[in-house]
């Protein structure tokens, strides 16, 4: 009976950290979505809520780290249970970084609120944002449902994010060369695009952690990458 109680208590601990991670993931997805909606609507109040809300995400990351450390110290999990604890720790770190990038996006909004719009840039950023949010959502769902195909599909979409980033970078570079008055605005938009691209990288890492949890090994092949901005020359 005591053994059954210990097993049940251990399962409850594991389930608890998993649920905390899912709640953290939902907060991060909302932060990214709200940051980009605030950019589109020039809603500085919403931007400020995103910025302040990052504290909650940071606190959840710290709590998850404490919980997983306690499980490792007191439960000494092995095999699949150990993989799950290690994966939750790693995913929490990646989600915390995504929250930081959402906050960084929101910090750019005051500088852009009064600036003249740059054609199609906000639409491109919103599209990139939708892709990375879907990547995060699918990567976390893959971990819960042990769905390797879903994790692989999320991982593969990072290439689409990189390609969208490359195209926007090229367009912004052209706008800056055509009119120097666009430089400040375009630089802020570029930093936002780069933050979204980095969120895509962390979402990819979450997907890879899901694959590690499911299969017991990390993907052997390099993940698809398409950030070629170092090699892009301006048009014209």
Secondary structure, 3 states (H helix, E strand, C coil): CHHHHHHHHHHHHHHHHHHHHHHHHHHHHHHHHHHHHHHHHCCHHHHHHHHHHHHHHHHHHHHHHHHHHHHHHHHCCCHHHHHHHHHHHHHHHHHHHHHHHHHHHHHHHHHHHCCCCCCCHHHHHHHHHHHHHHHHHHHHHHHHHCCHHHHHHHHHCHHHHHHHHHHHHHHHHHHHHHCHHHHHHHHHHHHHHHHHHHHHHHHHHHHHHHHHHHHCCCCCCCCCCCCCHHHCCCCC
